Amino acid sequence: MDNQDLQAIINNLNRNNISFVFKRKSLTKQVDFIEIWDGIYDKSEINNQVSPDTCYAIRDKSGSYVGIVMDMKKDIHWFVIPESRRKGHLMTAMKDTYRN
């Protein structure tokens, strides 16, 4: 999973193209817990994958997705779209989610 893959997930979420999303649950106003299948994300490959990837999609105040934190089991990958960096989205999301 690289930054281009994470950017593609964010783009698909913002376009409401969520055919690759297995499960979505809002944790806070800014954070959604999402399970996705690998490979942007062709449902025909679901049977080949043992379990979905889990991630936390981060929204800005307008409701657009601007970042993602992906739980890779032994590693965490995170990405914030370039125009939304250094605006506190990731830190705010972490604090708000921790409080809940």
DSSP file (Angstrom, degrees, kcal/mol; ACC not computed):
  #  RESIDUE AA STRUCTURE BP1 BP2  ACC     N-H-->O    O-->H-N    N-H-->O    O-->H-N    TCO  KAPPA ALPHA  PHI   PSI    X-CA   Y-CA   Z-CA
    1    1 A M              0   0    0      0, 0.0     2,-0.2     0, 0.0     0, 0.0   0.000 360.0 360.0 360.0 121.2    0.0    0.0    0.0
    2    2 A D     >  -     0   0    0     75,-0.0     4,-2.2     1,-0.0     3,-0.4  -0.646 360.0 -87.9-119.9-179.7    1.6    3.3   -1.1
    3    3 A N  H  > S+     0   0    0      1,-0.2     4,-2.8    -2,-0.2     5,-0.2   0.845 125.1  56.0 -59.3 -35.5    0.5    6.9   -1.1
    4    4 A Q  H  > S+     0   0    0      2,-0.2     4,-2.2     1,-0.2    -1,-0.2   0.902 107.9  48.6 -64.0 -39.8   -1.1    6.6   -4.5
    5    5 A D  H  > S+     0   0    0     -3,-0.4     4,-1.9     2,-0.2    -2,-0.2   0.922 113.1  47.0 -64.2 -43.8   -3.3    3.7   -3.2
    6    6 A L  H  X S+     0   0    0     -4,-2.2     4,-2.2     1,-0.2    -2,-0.2   0.896 111.3  51.3 -66.4 -39.8   -4.3    5.7   -0.1
    7    7 A Q  H  X S+     0   0    0     -4,-2.8     4,-2.8     1,-0.2    -1,-0.2   0.899 108.3  53.2 -61.3 -40.5   -5.1    8.8   -2.3
    8    8 A A  H  X S+     0   0    0     -4,-2.2     4,-2.5     2,-0.2    -2,-0.2   0.883 107.3  50.9 -63.6 -38.7   -7.2    6.6   -4.5
    9    9 A I  H  X S+     0   0    0     -4,-1.9     4,-2.4     2,-0.2    -1,-0.2   0.942 111.8  47.4 -62.6 -46.6   -9.2    5.3   -1.5
   10   10 A I  H  X S+     0   0    0     -4,-2.2     4,-2.5     1,-0.2    55,-0.2   0.925 111.8  50.5 -60.0 -45.7   -9.8    8.9   -0.4
   11   11 A N  H  X S+     0   0    0     -4,-2.8     4,-1.6     1,-0.2    -1,-0.2   0.919 111.0  48.5 -59.4 -44.4  -10.8   10.0   -3.9
   12   12 A N  H  <>S+     0   0    0     -4,-2.5     5,-2.8     1,-0.2     4,-0.2   0.896 110.9  50.5 -64.1 -40.5  -13.3    7.1   -4.2
   13   13 A L  H ><5S+     0   0    0     -4,-2.4     3,-1.2     1,-0.2    -1,-0.2   0.917 110.2  49.7 -63.2 -42.3  -14.8    7.9   -0.8
   14   14 A N  H 3<5S+     0   0    0     -4,-2.5    -1,-0.2     1,-0.3    -2,-0.2   0.798 110.8  49.5 -67.8 -27.8  -15.2   11.5   -1.8
   15   15 A R  T 3<5S-     0   0    0     -4,-1.6    -1,-0.3    -5,-0.2    -2,-0.2   0.425 113.7-120.9 -86.3   0.9  -16.9   10.5   -5.0
   16   16 A N  T < 5 +     0   0    0     -3,-1.2     2,-1.3    -4,-0.2    -3,-0.2   0.776  66.8 144.2  60.0  27.8  -19.2    8.2   -3.0
   17   17 A N      < +     0   0    0     -5,-2.8     3,-0.3    -6,-0.2    -1,-0.2  -0.739  11.7 151.3 -92.2  84.3  -17.8    5.3   -5.0
   18   18 A I    >   +     0   0    0     -2,-1.3     3,-1.5     1,-0.2    -1,-0.1  -0.028  21.3 120.9-112.6  30.6  -17.8    2.9   -2.1
   19   19 A S  T 3  S+     0   0    0      1,-0.3    -1,-0.2     3,-0.0    -2,-0.0   0.748  78.5  54.7 -64.3 -21.0  -18.3   -0.4   -3.9
   20   20 A F  T 3  S+     0   0    0     -3,-0.3    17,-1.4    16,-0.0     2,-0.5   0.520  85.9 101.6 -88.5  -6.2  -15.0   -1.6   -2.4
   21   21 A V  E <   -A   36   0A   0     -3,-1.5    15,-0.2    15,-0.2     3,-0.1  -0.675  45.3-178.1 -85.0 127.5  -16.2   -0.8    1.2
   22   22 A F  E    S+     0   0A   0     13,-3.3     2,-0.3    -2,-0.5    14,-0.2   0.835  71.7   2.0 -88.9 -39.3  -17.2   -3.8    3.2
   23   23 A K  E     -A   35   0A   0     12,-1.2    12,-2.3     2,-0.0     2,-0.4  -0.989  60.6-171.9-152.4 138.1  -18.3   -2.0    6.4
   24   24 A R  E     +A   34   0A   0     -2,-0.3     2,-0.4    10,-0.2    10,-0.2  -0.997   7.9 171.2-136.6 133.2  -18.4    1.6    7.4
   25   25 A K  E     -A   33   0A   0      8,-2.5     8,-3.5    -2,-0.4     2,-0.4  -0.987  30.2-128.1-141.2 128.2  -19.1    3.0   10.9
   26   26 A S  E     +A   32   0A   0     -2,-0.4     6,-0.3     6,-0.3     3,-0.1  -0.626  23.8 177.2 -76.3 128.0  -18.8    6.6   12.1
   27   27 A L  S    S-     0   0    0      4,-2.8     2,-0.2    -2,-0.4     5,-0.2   0.786  71.9 -13.1 -95.6 -38.0  -16.7    6.9   15.2
   28   28 A T  S    S-     0   0    0      3,-1.8    -1,-0.3    72,-0.0     3,-0.1  -0.830  84.0 -84.9-145.4-178.0  -16.9   10.7   15.4
   29   29 A K  S    S+     0   0    0     -2,-0.2    64,-0.0     1,-0.2     3,-0.0   0.827 130.8  36.1 -62.5 -29.6  -17.9   13.6   13.1
   30   30 A Q  S    S+     0   0    0      1,-0.1    29,-3.0    62,-0.1     2,-0.4   0.571 112.3  62.1-100.9 -10.5  -14.4   13.4   11.6
   31   31 A V  E     - B   0  58A   0     27,-0.2    -4,-2.8    -3,-0.1    -3,-1.8  -0.965  51.1-175.6-130.2 129.2  -13.6    9.7   11.6
   32   32 A D  E     -AB  26  57A   0     25,-2.3    25,-2.6    -2,-0.4     2,-0.5  -0.966  21.8-138.0-115.1 135.3  -15.1    6.7   10.0
   33   33 A F  E     -AB  25  56A   0     -8,-3.5    -8,-2.5    -2,-0.4     2,-0.4  -0.807  32.0-176.8 -86.5 130.3  -14.0    3.1   10.6
   34   34 A I  E     -AB  24  55A   0     21,-2.9    21,-2.7    -2,-0.5     2,-0.5  -0.990  23.9-156.4-135.8 137.7  -13.9    1.3    7.3
   35   35 A E  E     +AB  23  54A   0    -12,-2.3   -13,-3.3    -2,-0.4   -12,-1.2  -0.962  25.2 177.5-108.2 130.4  -13.1   -2.3    6.2
   36   36 A I  E     -AB  21  53A   0     17,-2.9    17,-3.3    -2,-0.5     2,-0.4  -0.926  28.6-121.0-131.9 156.3  -12.0   -2.6    2.6
   37   37 A W        -     0   0    0    -17,-1.4     4,-0.4    -2,-0.3     3,-0.1  -0.775  41.5-102.0 -95.3 143.3  -10.9   -5.3    0.3
   38   38 A D  S    S+     0   0    0     -2,-0.4     4,-0.1     1,-0.2     7,-0.1  -0.282  92.2  47.3 -66.5 143.2   -7.5   -5.0   -1.2
   39   39 A G  S >  S-     0   0    0      2,-0.2     3,-1.3     1,-0.1    -1,-0.2   0.878 118.5 -66.4 104.7  43.9   -6.9   -4.0   -4.8
   40   40 A I  T 3  S-     0   0    0      1,-0.3    -2,-0.1    -3,-0.1    -1,-0.1   0.698  99.4 -82.0   3.8  80.4   -9.1   -0.8   -5.5
   41   41 A Y  T 3   -     0   0    0     -4,-0.4     2,-0.4     1,-0.1    -1,-0.3  -0.225  63.1-177.3-139.6  86.8  -11.1   -2.9   -5.1
   42   42 A D    X   -     0   0    0     -3,-1.3     3,-2.2     1,-0.2     4,-0.2  -0.488  21.4-149.2 -73.0 117.7  -12.5   -5.4   -7.3
   43   43 A K  G >  S+     0   0    0     -2,-0.4     3,-1.5     1,-0.3     4,-0.4   0.735  93.1  71.6 -62.0 -21.3  -15.2   -7.4   -5.6
   44   44 A S  G 3  S+     0   0    0      1,-0.3     3,-0.3     2,-0.1    -1,-0.3   0.730  95.5  54.2 -66.2 -18.8  -14.3  -10.5   -7.7
   45   45 A E  G X> S+     0   0    0     -3,-2.2     3,-1.4     1,-0.2     4,-0.6   0.473  78.8  95.9 -92.3  -2.5  -11.1  -10.7   -5.7
   46   46 A I  G X4 S+     0   0    0     -3,-1.5     3,-1.3     1,-0.3    -1,-0.2   0.885  80.4  55.5 -56.7 -41.0  -12.9  -10.8   -2.3
   47   47 A N  G 34 S+     0   0    0     -4,-0.4    -1,-0.3    -3,-0.3    -2,-0.1   0.729 102.9  57.3 -66.1 -20.2  -12.8  -14.6   -2.1
   48   48 A N  G <4 S+     0   0    0     -3,-1.4     2,-0.4    -4,-0.1    -1,-0.3   0.604  95.6  75.0 -84.8 -12.1   -9.0  -14.5   -2.6
   49   49 A Q    <<  -     0   0    0     -3,-1.3   -12,-0.0    -4,-0.6     0, 0.0  -0.865  69.8-148.9-106.6 134.0   -8.4  -12.4    0.5
   50   50 A V  S    S-     0   0    0     -2,-0.4    -1,-0.1     1,-0.2    -4,-0.0   0.914  78.1  -5.3 -67.9 -44.2   -8.7  -13.8    4.0
   51   51 A S  S    S-     0   0    0    -15,-0.0    -1,-0.2     0, 0.0     2,-0.0  -0.981  77.9 -98.7-149.0 158.2   -9.9  -10.6    5.6
   52   52 A P        -     0   0    0      0, 0.0     2,-0.3     0, 0.0   -15,-0.2  -0.338  37.7-109.9 -74.5 159.7  -10.5   -7.0    4.8
   53   53 A D  E     -B   36   0A   0    -17,-3.3   -17,-2.9    -2,-0.0     2,-0.4  -0.651  31.4-138.7 -82.0 146.7   -8.0   -4.2    5.6
   54   54 A T  E     +BC  35  71A   0     17,-0.8    17,-2.5    -2,-0.3     2,-0.3  -0.877  28.7 163.0-109.7 142.6   -9.2   -1.8    8.2
   55   55 A C  E     -BC  34  70A   0    -21,-2.7   -21,-2.9    -2,-0.4     2,-0.5  -0.966  35.0-128.0-150.5 166.5   -8.7    1.9    8.1
   56   56 A Y  E     -BC  33  69A   0     13,-2.9    13,-2.2    -2,-0.3     2,-0.4  -0.975  23.1-153.0-120.6 114.3   -9.9    5.1    9.6
   57   57 A A  E     -BC  32  68A   0    -25,-2.6   -25,-2.3    -2,-0.5     2,-0.4  -0.762  11.3-148.2 -93.3 131.6  -11.0    7.7    7.1
   58   58 A I  E     -BC  31  67A   0      9,-2.9     8,-3.2    -2,-0.4     9,-1.6  -0.850   9.6-161.4-108.9 132.1  -10.6   11.3    8.2
   59   59 A R  E     - C   0  65A   0    -29,-3.0     6,-0.2    -2,-0.4     2,-0.1  -0.742  12.4-132.8-106.4 154.7  -13.0   14.2    7.2
   60   60 A D    >   -     0   0    0      4,-2.5     3,-1.6    -2,-0.3    -1,-0.0  -0.354  45.7 -85.3 -89.9-176.6  -12.5   17.9    7.3
   61   61 A K  T 3  S+     0   0    0      1,-0.3    -1,-0.0    -2,-0.1    -2,-0.0   0.756 128.9  57.6 -65.0 -23.9  -15.2   20.3    8.7
   62   62 A S  T 3  S-     0   0    0      2,-0.1    -1,-0.3     1,-0.0     3,-0.1   0.604 119.4-108.9 -81.3 -10.3  -17.0   20.4    5.4
   63   63 A G  S <  S+     0   0    0     -3,-1.6     2,-0.2     1,-0.4    -2,-0.1   0.387  74.5 133.4  99.5  -3.1  -17.4   16.6    5.4
   64   64 A S        -     0   0    0      1,-0.1    -4,-2.5    -5,-0.0     2,-0.4  -0.569  62.7-111.7 -79.9 143.8  -14.9   15.8    2.7
   65   65 A Y  E     +C   59   0A   0     -6,-0.2    -6,-0.3    -2,-0.2   -51,-0.1  -0.608  43.5 163.5 -74.4 131.3  -12.4   13.0    3.3
   66   66 A V  E     +     0   0A   0     -8,-3.2    15,-2.9    -2,-0.4     2,-0.3   0.496  57.2  17.6-124.8 -12.1   -8.9   14.4    3.6
   67   67 A G  E     -CD  58  80A   0     -9,-1.6    -9,-2.9    13,-0.3     2,-0.3  -0.969  53.2-155.0-156.7 169.4   -6.9   11.6    5.2
   68   68 A I  E     -CD  57  79A   0     11,-2.5    11,-2.3    -2,-0.3     2,-0.5  -0.991   6.0-159.2-151.9 141.3   -6.6    8.0    6.0
   69   69 A V  E     -CD  56  78A   0    -13,-2.2   -13,-2.9    -2,-0.3     2,-0.5  -0.991  19.4-159.4-121.0 120.6   -4.9    5.8    8.6
   70   70 A M  E     -CD  55  77A   0      7,-4.0     7,-2.4    -2,-0.5     2,-0.8  -0.888  10.6-144.0-109.3 125.4   -4.6    2.2    7.5
   71   71 A D  E     +CD  54  76A   0    -17,-2.5   -17,-0.8    -2,-0.5     5,-0.2  -0.771  18.5 178.8 -87.4 107.9   -4.0   -0.6   10.0
   72   72 A M        -     0   0    0      3,-2.8     2,-2.4    -2,-0.8     4,-0.1   0.053  45.2-117.6 -99.4  25.1   -1.7   -3.0    8.3
   73   73 A K  S    S+     0   0    0      1,-0.2    -1,-0.1     2,-0.1     3,-0.1  -0.371 108.6  30.4  72.6 -59.7   -1.6   -5.3   11.4
   74   74 A K  S    S+     0   0    0     -2,-2.4     2,-0.3     1,-0.1    -1,-0.2   0.369 130.5  29.2-106.1   3.2    2.1   -5.0   12.0
   75   75 A D        -     0   0    0      2,-0.0    -3,-2.8    -5,-0.0     2,-0.4  -0.977  68.1-135.3-155.2 158.9    2.4   -1.4   10.6
   76   76 A I  E     -D   71   0A   0     -2,-0.3     2,-0.4    -5,-0.2    -5,-0.2  -0.991  14.8-165.4-123.3 129.9    0.3    1.7   10.2
   77   77 A H  E     -D   70   0A   0     -7,-2.4    -7,-4.0    -2,-0.4     2,-0.3  -0.937  10.9-178.1-110.9 135.8    0.2    3.7    7.0
   78   78 A W  E     +D   69   0A   0     -2,-0.4     2,-0.3    -9,-0.2    -9,-0.2  -0.972   5.8 178.2-134.8 152.6   -1.2    7.2    7.0
   79   79 A F  E     -D   68   0A   0    -11,-2.3   -11,-2.5    -2,-0.3     2,-0.4  -0.979  11.0-168.4-153.4 135.6   -1.8    9.8    4.4
   80   80 A V  E     -D   67   0A   0     -2,-0.3   -13,-0.3   -13,-0.2     5,-0.1  -0.993  39.6-105.3-122.6 134.1   -3.3   13.3    4.2
   81   81 A I    >   -     0   0    0    -15,-2.9     3,-2.2    -2,-0.4     4,-0.4  -0.290  35.2-113.9 -59.9 144.0   -4.0   14.8    0.8
   82   82 A P  G >  S+     0   0    0      0, 0.0     3,-1.3     0, 0.0    -1,-0.1   0.830 112.8  53.6 -51.8 -42.1   -1.4   17.5    0.1
   83   83 A E  G 3  S+     0   0    0      1,-0.2    -2,-0.1     3,-0.0   -17,-0.0   0.617 111.4  47.6 -72.7  -9.1   -3.8   20.5    0.2
   84   84 A S  G X  S+     0   0    0     -3,-2.2     3,-0.7   -18,-0.2     5,-0.4   0.324  84.9 118.8-111.1   6.2   -5.0   19.5    3.6
   85   85 A R  T <  S+     0   0    0     -3,-1.3   -18,-0.0    -4,-0.4    -4,-0.0  -0.364  71.1  21.3 -73.4 153.9   -1.6   18.9    5.3
   86   86 A R  T 3  S+     0   0    0      1,-0.1    -1,-0.2    -2,-0.1    -3,-0.0   0.780  92.2 106.3  62.1  31.3   -0.4   20.9    8.3
   87   87 A K  S <  S-     0   0    0     -3,-0.7    -2,-0.1     0, 0.0    -1,-0.1   0.298  93.2-108.6-118.6   4.9   -4.0   21.9    9.2
   88   88 A G  S  > S+     0   0    0     -4,-0.1     4,-2.7     3,-0.0     5,-0.3   0.565  76.2 131.7  84.8   9.5   -4.4   19.6   12.2
   89   89 A H  H  > S+     0   0    0     -5,-0.4     4,-2.3     1,-0.2     5,-0.2   0.924  75.3  44.1 -62.2 -45.8   -6.8   17.1   10.7
   90   90 A L  H  > S+     0   0    0      2,-0.2     4,-2.3     1,-0.2    -1,-0.2   0.931 116.2  46.3 -66.8 -45.6   -4.9   14.0   11.8
   91   91 A M  H  > S+     0   0    0      2,-0.2     4,-2.5     1,-0.2     5,-0.2   0.913 113.6  48.8 -64.0 -43.4   -4.3   15.3   15.3
   92   92 A T  H  X S+     0   0    0     -4,-2.7     4,-2.8     1,-0.2     5,-0.2   0.920 111.3  50.4 -62.2 -43.8   -7.9   16.5   15.8
   93   93 A A  H  X S+     0   0    0     -4,-2.3     4,-2.2    -5,-0.3     5,-0.2   0.909 111.4  48.1 -61.5 -42.8   -9.2   13.1   14.6
   94   94 A M  H  X S+     0   0    0     -4,-2.3     4,-2.1     2,-0.2    -2,-0.2   0.924 114.2  45.7 -65.2 -44.0   -6.9   11.2   17.0
   95   95 A K  H  X S+     0   0    0     -4,-2.5     4,-2.0     2,-0.2    -2,-0.2   0.935 114.6  47.2 -64.8 -46.6   -7.9   13.4   20.0
   96   96 A D  H  X S+     0   0    0     -4,-2.8     4,-1.1     1,-0.2    -1,-0.2   0.890 113.9  47.3 -63.8 -40.4  -11.6   13.3   19.2
   97   97 A T  H  < S+     0   0    0     -4,-2.2    -1,-0.2    -5,-0.2     3,-0.2   0.879 110.3  52.5 -69.7 -37.8  -11.6    9.5   18.7
   98   98 A Y  H  < S+     0   0    0     -4,-2.1    -1,-0.2     1,-0.2    -2,-0.2   0.882 106.2  54.6 -65.1 -37.9   -9.6    8.9   21.9
   99   99 A R  H  <        0   0    0     -4,-2.0    -1,-0.2     1,-0.3    -2,-0.2   0.807 360.0 360.0 -66.8 -29.6  -12.1   11.0   23.9
  100  100 A N     <        0   0    0     -4,-1.1    -1,-0.3    -3,-0.2    -2,-0.2   0.475 360.0 360.0 -81.8 360.0  -15.0    8.8   22.7
